[in-house]
Amino acid sequence: MLSETATVGGIFSLAPLVVFIPLAGMIFNMLFGGRLSQKLVGGIASAASGLTFVIAVLLGVALYNQHGEPVVVPFLEWIHIGAFQVDWAFRVDTLSVTMMLVVAGVGTLIHVYSVGYMHEDVIHQGDPSRFRRFFVFMNLFIAMMMILVIGDSYLMLFVGWEGVGLCSYLLIGFWYEKGENGIGNAIAGNKAFIVNRIGDVGMLLAMFTLFWVFGTLTFDEVFELAPEIAATTPAYIGLITLFMLVGVTGKSAQIPLYVWLPDAMAGPTPVSALIHAATMVTAGVYLIARSAPLYTLVPESQNVVALVGGLTAFFAATIAVGQNDIKKVLAYSTVSQLGFMVAAVGMGAFVAGMFHLVSHAFFKALLFLASGSVIQGMERGHHLEHHAHEHDLKPRKKKSKEPPFDPQDMRNMGGLAGRMRTTYWVYIVGALALAGIPPLSGFFSKDEILLEASHLNTTVYILLTIAAFFTAFYMGRQVWMVFLGQPRSAAAEKAEESPAVMTLPLIILAVLAFFGGLLNLPGPHTFGHWLEYTFEAFHLEMETLPFSLPVALISTLLAVVGILLAWMFYGRQPLEKGQEDPLRGILGWIFTGMQRKWWVDEIYHFLFVNPYIQLSHVFAEYVDWRFWHDWFHEVVLAGSFNQFARFLNFRIDAGIIDRIANGLGNGTQQIAGQMRQIQTGYVRNYALSLFLGVVLIVGYILLR
């Protein structure tokens, strides 16, 4: 039996505010933001996210004081149909509070950073009026993510699940009229939306099957009945968990539905940090952790989940090696790190997976925001260079046509360490944490997953270890290409550091990325002990493996080797302007495959998109137009109607109805013509007629 939830009251009654505070910030800026300055709009949105974080902290403290006993806070009656009841209720336990702290805490730092970033971005993009819209969407996202993590049922979780999908679409396509051919960003938003809808079909099937098997969608009721169902029909639990995995591959960007996340870099950089690194993409990991009582009943599903995560971690890491866009490197890194998390929760190492989720939120948000600082620094340098040329009185030779300047292309960078000192040092912290170098947070969280994999699944352990090596290499490659060596463009030579409103959140995230590993050091008050309150409520045994020196040494050694190899190729002899990547000459077509993302998008277009377009053309041209419109509509419907109308017109209306009507008219005319002869106008004739009438009447009476 599940442990009873604690009595609601006190601090726990504040739980609904984690949803309504960001909604209030959103609504306020929608109604009144047009009259406020950018600083006030950004301040209100940031304050809403910050207050949400404060509420999450209070909930966490209250939960700790009652030894982690979960609390369900009822709010509204929702769906009551017979015995099926799902209410709008908030579940406060250590798992949901952890997610709330990450979402609201990291989200607040990103909001503050966005005030400075979007101030320049809206000017650069030529539409300052969208500043308010951006923060409206950001607050809405925080609210939807809170619904996802604090809901007490799969149905409420799904509301937040779809809500963050909507926000992702809105924010990826925020500059929808920009990008390649003026529609590139809109296409990226559509791609994210459509791919996530494919995953959502799996999530819907999982919920339909849950309702069919359990008759409920509330967590406690499902998890209480699960062992009994598994004992009689384990195939049902396996089917539910595999359907959930389809949803996870969409939301958390795993093979085969990971392709949307790299294209999502079309959105403003704070979007990449908030939605596609620290929060939304971890929703799938949270779903599996929340559904731990189901997954632990079907080891076959766990093995499939772990293998999907391991393959994704390895595959995405190879692609990141060949990317030249600073954000695309981090995007594929995110896909890879999500693979680590999915593999962990798939193997049953729920604490390790959640620990890496928290750690990753720190250093990946840091890296994305720092990349945004680099991009805007390059844009400022490019603006200064362009401004200098406009005031240059010397005649300049016309240059041949060159591609437009790309501030995100690492081949245009170099030497930024001297121009952007703060961004450089925080980027180093984030890169080393991601590479797994001790004592930074990534070392502890990633090694805990590798340790679990070494005991639970050798294949996954090998895949993750290779992915860890590639991670160190591509981050070393990125640091040397971006910050070290000589500037490879005029923009890099004149790049400027970002304002304090952007660098201060970077420094805070750098501190968290550096010391975040302390959260799960051995002791009575560790992160693992905190999460055990939730998992032990469902009688799940959370085994803590002792520190393994061989695993730590292997991963650290591989990380160091990866960084040294990056130095050999990109640091010892830094790239010069226009120089070909040294890996191309060594790896040949393999490096081309990495750059081209192993042609996965092309394969998907060949197998799915193009056939779909062709099938759509067939349906549009032949089924809809030629069959439905030209034949069925024009010939069958319109032709039959016209024939029937002609029949009614000529046969019924003209042939029968008109003849009857005309016959009545003709008969009336004939009778009137005969009757007209009686009307002579002579009085004697009328007197005679009257006399004869009287005689006839009197005679008739007498005869009777």
C-alpha positions in Angstrom: 0.0 0.0 0.0 1.1 3.6 -0.6 1.8 5.9 2.2 -0.9 8.3 3.1 -0.4 11.8 2.0 0.0 14.4 4.8 -2.8 16.8 5.8 -3.0 19.9 3.6 -2.4 23.2 5.4 0.1 25.9 6.2 2.8 26.3 3.6 1.4 23.6 1.3 -1.7 25.7 0.6 0.6 28.0 -1.4 1.2 25.2 -4.0 -1.3 26.6 -6.6 0.7 29.9 -6.6 3.6 28.2 -8.5 1.2 28.2 -11.5 -0.8 31.4 -10.9 2.1 33.8 -10.1 3.7 33.4 -13.6 0.3 33.5 -15.1 -0.4 36.8 -13.3 2.9 38.2 -14.6 1.9 37.1 -18.1 -1.5 38.7 -17.9 -0.2 41.9 -16.4 2.3 42.4 -19.2 -0.4 41.5 -21.8 -2.8 44.1 -20.5 -0.5 46.9 -19.3 3.0 46.1 -20.7 2.4 48.3 -23.8 2.5 51.4 -21.5 5.6 50.3 -19.6 9.3 50.5 -20.4 11.3 47.5 -21.4 13.0 47.3 -18.0 9.6 47.3 -16.2 8.2 44.6 -18.5 11.3 42.4 -18.0 11.4 43.2 -14.3 7.7 42.1 -13.8 8.3 38.9 -15.7 11.5 38.2 -13.8 9.8 39.0 -10.5 7.0 36.5 -11.3 9.5 33.8 -12.0 11.5 34.7 -8.9 8.4 34.6 -6.6 7.6 31.2 -8.0 11.1 30.1 -7.0 10.5 31.5 -3.5 7.2 29.5 -3.2 9.1 26.3 -4.4 11.8 26.9 -1.7 9.1 27.3 1.0 7.4 24.1 -0.2 10.7 22.3 -0.1 11.5 23.4 3.4 8.0 22.4 4.6 8.4 19.0 2.9 11.8 18.5 4.6 10.4 19.4 8.0 7.8 16.6 7.7 10.4 14.1 6.5 9.5 14.2 2.8 6.0 12.8 3.3 4.1 13.7 0.0 1.2 16.1 0.1 -1.7 16.4 -2.4 -3.3 19.8 -2.4 -6.9 19.7 -3.9 -7.8 22.7 -5.9 -10.8 22.2 -8.2 -13.1 19.4 -9.3 -12.4 18.6 -12.9 -13.8 15.4 -14.5 -16.4 13.3 -12.6 -18.0 10.7 -14.9 -19.4 7.8 -12.9 -16.6 6.1 -11.0 -13.9 8.0 -13.0 -12.7 11.1 -11.2 -9.8 13.3 -12.0 -9.5 16.5 -10.0 -7.2 19.5 -10.5 -4.8 18.8 -7.6 -1.2 19.6 -6.9 1.2 16.9 -5.8 4.0 18.2 -3.6 6.8 15.6 -3.1 10.5 15.7 -3.3 10.5 14.8 -7.0 8.1 17.6 -8.0 9.8 20.1 -5.7 13.2 19.3 -7.3 11.7 20.1 -10.7 10.1 23.2 -9.5 13.3 24.5 -8.0 15.2 23.8 -11.3 12.5 25.3 -13.5 11.9 28.5 -11.4 15.5 28.9 -10.2 17.2 28.6 -13.5 14.3 30.2 -15.2 14.6 33.3 -13.1 18.2 33.7 -14.0 17.3 33.3 -17.7 14.6 35.9 -17.3 17.0 38.4 -15.9 19.6 37.7 -18.6 16.9 38.1 -21.2 16.2 41.7 -20.2 19.6 42.6 -21.5 19.7 40.1 -24.4 16.3 41.0 -25.8 16.9 44.7 -25.5 19.6 44.3 -28.2 18.0 41.5 -30.1 14.7 43.3 -30.8 16.8 46.3 -32.1 19.0 44.1 -34.2 15.9 42.3 -35.6 14.2 45.6 -36.3 11.0 45.2 -34.1 11.3 46.6 -30.6 7.6 46.1 -30.0 8.1 42.3 -29.6 10.0 42.7 -26.4 6.8 42.5 -24.3 5.6 39.5 -26.3 8.8 37.6 -25.6 8.3 37.9 -21.8 4.6 37.0 -22.1 5.6 33.7 -23.7 8.4 33.1 -21.2 6.0 33.5 -18.2 3.5 31.3 -19.9 6.1 28.6 -20.3 7.0 28.7 -16.6 3.4 28.3 -15.7 2.9 25.3 -18.1 6.1 23.6 -16.9 4.8 24.0 -13.3 1.5 22.3 -14.2 3.5 19.5 -15.8 5.7 18.8 -12.7 3.2 19.4 -9.9 0.1 17.8 -11.3 -1.3 14.8 -9.4 -2.4 12.8 -12.4 -1.3 11.9 -15.9 -4.1 14.0 -17.3 -2.9 17.1 -15.5 0.7 16.3 -16.5 -0.5 16.1 -20.1 -2.0 19.6 -19.9 1.4 21.0 -19.0 3.0 18.6 -21.5 1.0 20.2 -24.3 1.4 23.7 -22.9 5.2 23.6 -23.0 4.9 22.2 -26.5 2.8 25.3 -27.5 5.3 27.6 -25.8 8.2 25.9 -27.6 6.5 26.5 -30.9 5.8 30.2 -30.1 9.4 30.9 -28.9 11.3 28.9 -31.6 9.4 30.8 -34.3 9.5 34.0 -32.3 11.2 35.8 -35.3 9.0 33.8 -37.7 9.7 36.1 -40.7 13.5 35.6 -40.3 15.8 32.8 -41.3 16.5 31.2 -44.6 14.4 32.7 -47.4 12.4 34.6 -44.8 10.7 31.5 -43.5 13.5 29.5 -42.0 12.5 30.2 -38.4 8.9 29.5 -39.1 9.8 26.1 -40.6 11.9 25.4 -37.5 8.9 26.1 -35.3 6.7 23.9 -37.4 9.2 21.1 -37.3 9.3 21.2 -33.5 5.6 21.3 -33.3 4.9 18.4 -35.7 7.7 16.1 -34.4 6.4 16.7 -30.8 2.9 15.9 -31.9 4.2 12.5 -33.2 5.6 11.8 -29.7 2.4 13.0 -28.1 0.4 10.3 -30.0 2.5 7.8 -27.9 1.7 9.8 -24.7 -2.0 9.8 -25.6 -2.0 6.0 -26.3 -0.3 5.5 -22.9 -3.1 7.4 -21.1 -5.8 5.6 -23.1 -4.3 2.3 -22.1 -3.9 3.4 -18.5 -7.5 4.4 -18.3 -8.6 1.1 -20.0 -6.5 -1.1 -17.6 -6.7 0.9 -14.4 -9.8 2.9 -14.7 -8.0 6.0 -13.4 -5.2 8.4 -14.2 -4.3 9.6 -10.7 -0.8 8.6 -9.7 -1.5 7.1 -6.3 -4.3 4.9 -7.6 -2.4 3.7 -10.7 0.8 2.9 -8.7 -1.2 1.1 -6.0 -2.9 -1.2 -8.6 0.2 -1.7 -10.8 1.7 -4.7 -9.0 -1.6 -6.6 -9.2 -1.9 -5.9 -12.9 1.7 -6.8 -13.5 1.2 -10.1 -11.8 -1.7 -11.1 -14.0 -1.2 -9.3 -17.3 2.3 -7.8 -17.4 2.0 -7.1 -21.1 -0.4 -4.2 -20.3 2.3 -2.5 -18.2 4.9 -3.1 -20.9 2.6 -1.6 -23.5 2.0 1.5 -21.4 5.6 2.1 -20.6 6.6 1.7 -24.3 3.9 4.1 -25.4 5.3 6.6 -22.8 8.8 6.1 -24.3 7.4 7.3 -27.7 6.3 10.5 -25.9 9.7 10.8 -24.2 11.6 10.5 -27.6 9.6 13.5 -28.8 9.7 15.7 -25.8 13.3 14.8 -24.6 14.7 14.6 -28.1 15.8 11.0 -28.3 16.2 8.7 -31.3 14.3 8.8 -33.6 12.5 12.1 -32.8 15.5 14.2 -31.8 15.7 16.1 -35.1 13.6 19.1 -33.9 15.9 20.2 -31.1 18.9 21.4 -33.2 16.6 23.3 -35.5 15.0 24.9 -32.4 18.2 27.1 -32.1 16.3 29.4 -34.5 14.7 31.0 -31.4 16.4 33.7 -29.3 19.3 32.3 -27.3 17.5 32.6 -23.9 14.9 30.2 -25.4 17.6 27.7 -26.0 18.7 28.0 -22.4 15.3 27.8 -20.8 13.3 25.4 -23.0 15.8 23.3 -24.8 18.5 22.8 -22.2 17.2 23.2 -18.6 13.5 22.5 -18.5 11.1 21.4 -21.3 13.4 18.7 -22.8 13.8 17.2 -19.3 10.0 16.5 -19.2 10.5 13.1 -20.6 13.1 12.2 -18.0 10.7 13.5 -15.3 7.9 11.3 -16.8 9.9 8.1 -16.5 11.1 9.0 -13.0 7.5 9.8 -12.0 6.4 6.5 -13.5 9.2 4.5 -11.8 6.6 2.1 -10.1 5.5 1.1 -13.6 8.9 0.8 -15.2 10.4 -1.3 -12.4 7.7 -3.9 -13.0 8.8 -4.5 -16.7 12.6 -4.9 -17.0 12.1 -5.4 -20.8 10.9 -1.8 -21.1 13.7 -0.6 -18.9 16.2 -2.2 -21.2 14.6 -0.6 -24.3 14.6 2.9 -22.6 18.3 2.5 -21.5 19.4 1.4 -25.0 17.6 4.3 -26.6 19.3 6.7 -24.2 22.7 5.2 -24.8 22.4 5.2 -28.6 21.2 8.8 -28.5 24.0 9.9 -26.3 26.6 8.4 -28.6 25.0 9.4 -31.9 24.4 13.0 -31.0 27.9 13.4 -29.6 29.4 12.4 -32.9 27.4 15.0 -34.8 28.4 17.7 -32.3 32.0 17.1 -33.3 31.4 18.4 -36.8 29.2 21.5 -36.2 30.5 25.0 -36.8 27.5 26.9 -35.4 28.2 27.7 -31.7 24.6 26.9 -30.7 24.3 23.8 -32.8 27.2 22.3 -31.0 25.4 22.9 -27.7 22.1 21.6 -29.2 23.6 18.3 -30.1 25.3 18.2 -26.8 21.9 18.6 -25.1 20.5 15.7 -27.1 23.5 13.6 -26.0 23.2 14.6 -22.4 19.5 13.9 -22.4 20.6 10.4 -23.6 22.6 10.0 -20.4 19.6 11.0 -18.3 17.2 8.7 -20.2 19.6 5.8 -20.0 19.9 6.3 -16.3 16.2 6.3 -15.5 15.8 3.5 -18.0 18.2 1.4 -16.0 16.4 2.2 -12.8 19.1 4.6 -11.6 16.4 7.3 -11.0 18.5 9.3 -8.5 21.5 9.4 -10.9 19.3 10.5 -13.8 17.7 13.3 -11.8 21.0 14.4 -10.4 22.4 14.8 -13.9 19.2 16.6 -14.9 19.8 19.2 -12.2 23.6 19.4 -12.8 23.0 19.7 -16.6 20.5 22.5 -16.0 23.2 24.5 -14.4 26.1 24.1 -16.9 24.1 23.8 -20.1 22.0 26.9 -19.3 25.3 28.6 -18.5 26.8 27.5 -21.9 23.8 28.6 -23.9 23.5 32.0 -22.2 27.3 32.5 -22.6 27.0 31.6 -26.3 24.3 34.3 -26.5 26.8 36.7 -25.0 29.3 35.7 -27.6 26.8 36.1 -30.4 25.8 39.6 -29.3 29.5 40.5 -28.7 30.2 39.5 -32.3 27.1 41.5 -33.5 28.4 44.5 -31.7 31.8 44.1 -33.2 30.3 43.7 -36.7 28.2 46.8 -36.1 31.3 48.8 -35.1 33.2 47.5 -38.2 30.3 48.4 -40.5 30.0 51.8 -38.8 33.7 52.5 -39.3 33.5 51.6 -43.0 30.6 54.0 -43.4 32.8 56.8 -42.1 35.9 55.7 -44.0 36.6 58.5 -46.5 39.1 56.5 -48.5 37.8 54.8 -51.6 37.4 51.0 -51.1 37.5 48.4 -53.7 34.3 46.6 -54.3 34.4 43.1 -52.8 33.2 40.1 -54.5 29.9 38.7 -53.4 30.3 37.1 -49.9 27.8 35.2 -47.8 26.1 37.4 -45.2 28.0 37.6 -41.9 27.0 34.9 -39.4 27.7 35.8 -35.8 27.1 32.2 -34.7 29.7 30.6 -37.0 32.7 29.7 -34.9 34.9 30.0 -38.0 34.3 33.8 -37.7 35.4 33.9 -34.1 38.7 33.4 -32.3 40.6 35.6 -29.9 37.5 36.5 -27.9 39.1 35.6 -24.5 40.8 39.0 -24.5 37.7 40.9 -25.6 35.1 39.2 -23.5 36.9 38.1 -20.3 33.9 37.4 -18.1 32.1 35.4 -20.8 35.3 33.5 -21.5 35.9 32.4 -17.9 32.3 31.3 -17.2 32.3 29.4 -20.5 35.4 27.6 -19.4 33.6 26.5 -16.2 30.6 25.3 -18.2 32.7 23.5 -20.8 34.8 21.7 -18.1 31.6 20.8 -16.2 30.1 19.3 -19.3 33.3 17.5 -20.2 33.2 15.8 -16.7 36.4 17.3 -15.3 36.6 17.1 -11.5 35.6 18.7 -9.2 32.9 20.4 -11.3 29.3 19.2 -11.1 29.3 17.3 -14.4 32.0 15.0 -13.1 29.9 13.8 -10.2 26.5 13.5 -12.0 27.9 11.9 -15.2 30.1 9.5 -13.3 27.2 8.4 -11.2 25.4 7.4 -14.4 28.5 5.6 -15.7 28.9 3.8 -12.4 25.3 2.6 -12.5 25.7 1.5 -16.2 28.9 -0.4 -15.4 26.9 -2.6 -13.0 23.5 -2.7 -14.8 24.1 -2.6 -18.6 27.5 -3.1 -20.2 26.4 -2.1 -23.7 24.9 1.2 -22.4 28.1 1.8 -20.3 30.3 1.5 -23.4 28.1 3.8 -25.4 28.0 6.4 -22.7 31.7 6.2 -22.1 32.5 6.9 -25.8 29.9 9.7 -25.8 31.7 11.2 -22.7 35.0 11.2 -24.7 33.4 12.9 -27.6 31.9 15.5 -25.3 35.3 16.5 -23.9 36.7 16.7 -27.5 33.9 18.9 -29.0 33.9 21.2 -26.1 37.6 21.6 -26.3 37.3 22.2 -30.0 34.6 24.9 -29.4 36.6 26.7 -26.7 39.7 27.0 -28.9 37.8 28.0 -32.0 35.7 30.7 -30.2 38.0 32.2 -27.5 41.6 31.4 -28.3 44.0 32.0 -31.2 43.7 35.1 -33.3 40.5 36.7 -34.5 39.3 35.4 -37.8 37.0 38.3 -38.7 36.8 42.0 -38.1 33.8 41.5 -35.9 35.9 39.2 -33.6 38.6 41.9 -33.4 36.0 44.5 -32.2 33.7 42.3 -30.1 32.6 43.8 -26.8 31.6 42.2 -23.5 27.9 42.0 -22.6 26.3 44.3 -19.9 26.1 43.3 -16.3 22.5 42.3 -16.5 23.6 39.5 -18.7 27.0 38.6 -17.1 25.7 38.4 -13.5 23.3 35.5 -14.2 26.3 33.8 -16.0 28.5 34.2 -12.9 25.7 32.7 -10.7 25.2 29.8 -13.0 29.0 29.3 -13.2 29.1 29.0 -9.4 26.3 26.5 -9.4 28.0 24.5 -12.2 31.2 24.4 -10.2 29.8 23.4 -6.8 26.7 21.6 -7.9 28.4 18.2 -7.4 28.3 18.8 -3.7 24.5 18.1 -3.8 25.1 14.4 -3.8 28.3 13.8 -1.9 28.0 11.0 0.7 26.1 12.1 3.8 22.8 12.0 5.5 21.4 15.1 3.7 22.3 14.3 0.1 20.2 14.8 -3.1 19.7 11.0 -3.3 18.4 10.8 0.3 16.0 13.7 -0.6 14.6 11.8 -3.6 14.3 8.6 -1.8 11.3 10.0 0.1 9.4 9.9 -3.1 10.5 6.6 -4.5 10.3 4.8 -1.1 6.7 5.9 -0.8 6.1 3.3 -3.6 8.3 0.7 -2.0 11.1 1.1 -4.6 14.5 0.1 -3.3 17.1 2.8 -4.2 20.4 1.1 -4.0 23.4 3.5 -3.6 26.6 2.1 -5.2 29.9 2.9 -3.6 32.4 5.2 -5.3 34.3 3.3 -8.0 37.8 4.6 -8.6 38.3 2.7 -11.9 35.1 4.1 -13.4 36.0 7.6 -12.3 39.6 7.3 -13.6 38.5 5.9 -17.0 36.0 8.7 -17.6 38.4 11.4 -16.3 41.3 10.1 -18.4 39.1 10.0 -21.5 37.9 13.5 -20.9 41.5 14.7 -20.5 42.5 12.9 -23.7 39.6 14.4 -25.5 40.6 17.9 -24.5 44.3 17.2 -25.4 43.3 16.0 -28.8 41.2 19.2 -29.3 44.3 21.2 -28.3 46.4 19.2 -30.8 44.1 20.0 -33.7 42.8 23.4 -32.8 45.0 24.9 -30.0 48.5 24.1 -30.9 48.0 25.6 -34.4 44.9 27.8 -34.2 42.7 28.0 -37.3 43.2 30.9 -39.6 40.6 32.7 -41.6 39.4 30.5 -44.4 41.4 27.5 -43.3 39.7 24.1 -43.7 38.9 22.1 -40.5 41.9 19.9 -39.8 39.6 16.9 -39.0 38.4 16.9 -42.6 41.8 15.8 -43.9 42.1 13.1 -41.3 38.5 11.7 -41.2 37.4 12.4 -44.7 33.8 11.3 -45.4 33.3 10.6 -41.7 33.8 14.2 -40.8 31.5 15.1 -43.7 28.9 12.8 -42.2 29.3 14.5 -38.8 28.9 17.9 -40.4 25.9 16.8 -42.4 24.4 15.2 -39.3 24.8 11.8 -40.9 22.2 12.8 -43.4 19.4 12.0 -41.0 17.2 14.9 -42.1 17.7 13.9 -45.8 16.8 10.3 -44.9 13.7 11.4 -43.1 12.8 13.6 -46.1 13.3 10.7 -48.4 11.4 8.1 -46.3 8.7 10.2 -44.8 8.5 13.9 -45.8 8.7 13.6 -49.6 6.4 10.6 -49.8 4.0 12.5 -47.5 4.2 15.5 -49.8 3.7 13.3 -52.9 0.8 11.5 -51.3 -0.7 14.9 -50.4 -0.3 16.0 -54.0 -2.1 12.8 -55.1 -4.9 13.4 -52.7 -5.1 17.1 -53.6 -4.8 16.7 -57.4 -6.6 13.4 -58.1 -8.7 12.6 -55.1 -9.8 16.1 -53.9 -9.8 18.0 -57.3 -10.3 15.5 -60.1 -12.4 12.9 -58.3 -14.2 14.9 -55.6 -14.5 18.2 -57.3 -14.5 17.5 -61.1 -16.4 14.2 -61.1 -18.3 13.7 -57.9 -19.2 17.3 -57.2 -19.6 18.5 -60.8 -20.9 15.3 -62.5 -22.5 13.3 -59.7 -23.9 16.0 -57.5 -24.2 19.1 -59.7 -25.1 17.0 -62.9 -27.7 14.9 -61.1 -29.2 18.0 -59.5 -29.4 19.8 -62.9 -31.0 16.8 -64.5 -33.5 16.4 -61.7 -34.2 20.2 -61.8 -34.8 20.0 -65.6 -37.2 17.1 -65.0 -39.1 19.0 -62.4 -39.1 22.1 -64.6 -40.3 20.6 -67.9 -42.2 17.5 -66.8 -43.8 18.4 -63.4 -43.9 22.1 -63.3 -44.5 22.9 -67.0 -46.2 19.6 -67.9 -48.6 19.1 -65.0 -48.8 22.1 -62.7 -48.7 24.7 -65.4 -51.3 22.8 -67.5 -53.7 22.5 -64.5 -53.2 26.2 -63.6 -53.6 27.2 -67.3 -56.7 25.0 -67.6 -58.4 26.5 -64.6 -57.7 29.9 -66.1 -59.0 29.0 -69.6 -62.2 27.4 -68.1 -62.8 30.5 -66.0 -62.4 32.6 -69.1 -64.9 30.5 -71.1 -67.5 30.6 -68.3 -67.0 34.3 -68.0 -67.5 34.6 -71.7 -70.8 32.7 -71.6 -71.9 34.6 -68.5 -71.0 37.9 -70.1 -73.8 37.3 -72.7 -76.4 37.5 -69.9 -75.3 40.9 -68.9 -77.3 42.9 -71.7 -77.9 46.1 -69.8 -81.7 46.2 -70.6 -84.1 46.5 -67.6 -86.8 44.5 -69.2 -84.5 41.5 -69.6 -83.6 41.6 -65.9 -87.3 42.0 -64.9 -88.2 39.0 -67.0 -85.4 37.0 -65.4 -86.6 38.0 -62.0 -90.2 37.0 -62.8 -89.2 33.6 -64.2 -87.1 33.0 -61.1 -90.1 33.8 -58.8 -92.4 31.5 -60.8 -89.9 28.6 -60.6 -89.5 29.0 -56.9 -93.3 29.2 -56.2 -93.9 26.3 -58.5 -91.3 24.2 -56.8 -92.9 25.0 -53.4 -96.4 24.2 -54.6 -95.3 20.9 -56.2 -93.7 19.8 -53.0 
